[in-house]
Amino acid sequence: MIVKKDTLTSEVFLELFSSVGWEPPCIDQVRTAFEHTLATFTAYDDGLPVGMVRLLGDGGMSFYIKDFAVIPGHQNKGVGTLLMNAVESFILNSIQPGWAVSLELISTKEAVTFYRGKGFEERPCKWDGPGMFKMIRR
Ligand SMILES: CC(C)(COP(=O)(O)OP(=O)(O)OC[C@H]1O[C@@H](n2cnc3c(N)ncnc32)[C@H](O)[C@@H]1OP(=O)(O)O)[C@@H](O)C(=O)NCCC(=O)NCCS
């Protein structure tokens, strides 16, 4: 298993995205999103893409995880962990000593335990409200 940075194509993105049962956006939307994506990480097993994650962010204060997906046949085998490690190493290497930055996401119901295990805290909590979300359609 190997994780590569910025090798994800729009076509492979759509394959992996659909493999976990999500309704995919159109390819033009994906291509536009990729132009503004900080980094993508793709896991390959014997050369075949089996998992991905996309990282958004401003490079200085805030980073955001999107489209974290491992194809069903490869789940629970450590692929997601490799991808998360790659994301965190990338962030650590791109920030200055002494900086603290946030890494945020909205979890699916199924992935809550996974993210908890990676050190993510849930919202709402005693001192903070929930994350909030809105779709804008044209
Ligand atoms: C959530 C997701 C990305 C995690 O990826 P994954 O490859 O399954 O993750 P891992 O295998 O590294 O870890 C999953 C579990 O398997 C366990 N595991 C890790 N390596 C393992 C191994 N070699 N053998 C058996 N189990 C293992 C981990 O302990 C972990 O347990 P936990 O969930 O209780 O923490 C993946 O399951 C997925 O794509 N789910 C569907 C889409 C989804 O919900 N994505 C989240 C979007 S927010």
The ligand as an SDF file (V2000), in Angstrom:
LIG
                    3D

 48 50  0  0  0  0  0  0  0  0999 V2000
  -14.1570    6.1840    7.2190 C   0  0  0  0  0  0  0  0  0  0  0  0
  -13.1310    5.5500    6.2900 C   0  0  0  0  0  0  0  0  0  0  0  0
  -12.5260    6.6140    5.3700 C   0  0  0  0  0  0  0  0  0  0  0  0
  -12.0150    4.9430    7.1450 C   0  0  0  0  0  0  0  0  0  0  0  0
  -11.0920    4.2700    6.3020 O   0  0  0  0  0  0  0  0  0  0  0  0
  -10.6000    2.7970    6.6410 P   0  0  0  0  0  0  0  0  0  0  0  0
   -9.5790    2.4300    5.6480 O   0  0  0  0  0  0  0  0  0  0  0  0
  -11.7650    1.9010    6.7910 O   0  0  0  0  0  0  0  0  0  0  0  0
   -9.8990    3.0880    8.0530 O   0  0  0  0  0  0  0  0  0  0  0  0
   -8.8950    2.1750    8.8810 P   0  0  0  0  0  0  0  0  0  0  0  0
   -8.8980    0.7760    8.3260 O   0  0  0  0  0  0  0  0  0  0  0  0
   -7.5940    2.8610    8.9700 O   0  0  0  0  0  0  0  0  0  0  0  0
   -9.5800    2.2090   10.2720 O   0  0  0  0  0  0  0  0  0  0  0  0
  -10.9190    1.7280   10.4170 C   0  0  0  0  0  0  0  0  0  0  0  0
  -10.9870    0.7440   11.5390 C   0  0  0  0  0  0  0  0  0  0  0  0
  -10.2860   -0.4310   11.1850 O   0  0  0  0  0  0  0  0  0  0  0  0
   -9.3490   -0.7500   12.2050 C   0  0  0  0  0  0  0  0  0  0  0  0
   -8.1330   -1.2420   11.5390 N   0  0  0  0  0  0  0  0  0  0  0  0
   -7.0990   -0.4950   11.1250 C   0  0  0  0  0  0  0  0  0  0  0  0
   -6.1610   -1.2940   10.5750 N   0  0  0  0  0  0  0  0  0  0  0  0
   -6.6350   -2.5460   10.6160 C   0  0  0  0  0  0  0  0  0  0  0  0
   -6.1490   -3.8000   10.1860 C   0  0  0  0  0  0  0  0  0  0  0  0
   -4.9550   -3.9090    9.6120 N   0  0  0  0  0  0  0  0  0  0  0  0
   -6.9410   -4.8760   10.3790 N   0  0  0  0  0  0  0  0  0  0  0  0
   -8.1520   -4.7750   10.9550 C   0  0  0  0  0  0  0  0  0  0  0  0
   -8.6740   -3.5970   11.3980 N   0  0  0  0  0  0  0  0  0  0  0  0
   -7.9150   -2.5050   11.2350 C   0  0  0  0  0  0  0  0  0  0  0  0
   -9.0570    0.5210   12.9210 C   0  0  0  0  0  0  0  0  0  0  0  0
   -8.7430    0.2520   14.2820 O   0  0  0  0  0  0  0  0  0  0  0  0
  -10.3430    1.2800   12.7840 C   0  0  0  0  0  0  0  0  0  0  0  0
  -11.2260    1.0390   13.8360 O   0  0  0  0  0  0  0  0  0  0  0  0
  -12.1680    2.2660   14.3560 P   0  0  0  0  0  0  0  0  0  0  0  0
  -12.9920    2.7320   13.1760 O   0  0  0  0  0  0  0  0  0  0  0  0
  -12.9390    1.6480   15.4490 O   0  0  0  0  0  0  0  0  0  0  0  0
  -11.1930    3.3270   14.7770 O   0  0  0  0  0  0  0  0  0  0  0  0
  -13.7570    4.4090    5.4360 C   0  0  0  0  0  0  0  0  0  0  0  0
  -14.2940    3.4260    6.2920 O   0  0  0  0  0  0  0  0  0  0  0  0
  -14.8300    4.8590    4.4720 C   0  0  0  0  0  0  0  0  0  0  0  0
  -14.5280    5.2240    3.3370 O   0  0  0  0  0  0  0  0  0  0  0  0
  -16.1070    4.8250    4.8860 N   0  0  0  0  0  0  0  0  0  0  0  0
  -17.2380    5.1560    4.0000 C   0  0  0  0  0  0  0  0  0  0  0  0
  -17.2120    6.6110    3.5960 C   0  0  0  0  0  0  0  0  0  0  0  0
  -17.1970    7.5110    4.8110 C   0  0  0  0  0  0  0  0  0  0  0  0
  -18.0520    7.4290    5.6730 O   0  0  0  0  0  0  0  0  0  0  0  0
  -16.1940    8.4100    4.8200 N   0  0  0  0  0  0  0  0  0  0  0  0
  -16.0580    9.4280    5.8590 C   0  0  0  0  0  0  0  0  0  0  0  0
  -16.3900   10.7490    5.2880 C   0  0  0  0  0  0  0  0  0  0  0  0
  -16.4860   11.9990    6.5220 S   0  0  0  0  0  0  0  0  0  0  0  0
  1  2  1  0
  2  3  1  0
  2  4  1  0
  2 36  1  0
  4  5  1  0
  5  6  1  0
  6  7  2  0
  6  8  1  0
  6  9  1  0
  9 10  1  0
 10 11  2  0
 10 12  1  0
 10 13  1  0
 13 14  1  0
 14 15  1  0
 15 16  1  0
 15 30  1  0
 16 17  1  0
 17 18  1  0
 17 28  1  0
 18 19  1  0
 18 27  1  0
 19 20  2  0
 20 21  1  0
 21 22  1  0
 21 27  2  0
 22 23  1  0
 22 24  2  0
 24 25  1  0
 25 26  2  0
 26 27  1  0
 28 29  1  0
 28 30  1  0
 30 31  1  0
 31 32  1  0
 32 33  2  0
 32 34  1  0
 32 35  1  0
 36 37  1  0
 36 38  1  0
 38 39  2  0
 38 40  1  0
 40 41  1  0
 41 42  1  0
 42 43  1  0
 43 44  2  0
 43 45  1  0
 45 46  1  0
 46 47  1  0
 47 48  1  0
M  END
$$$$
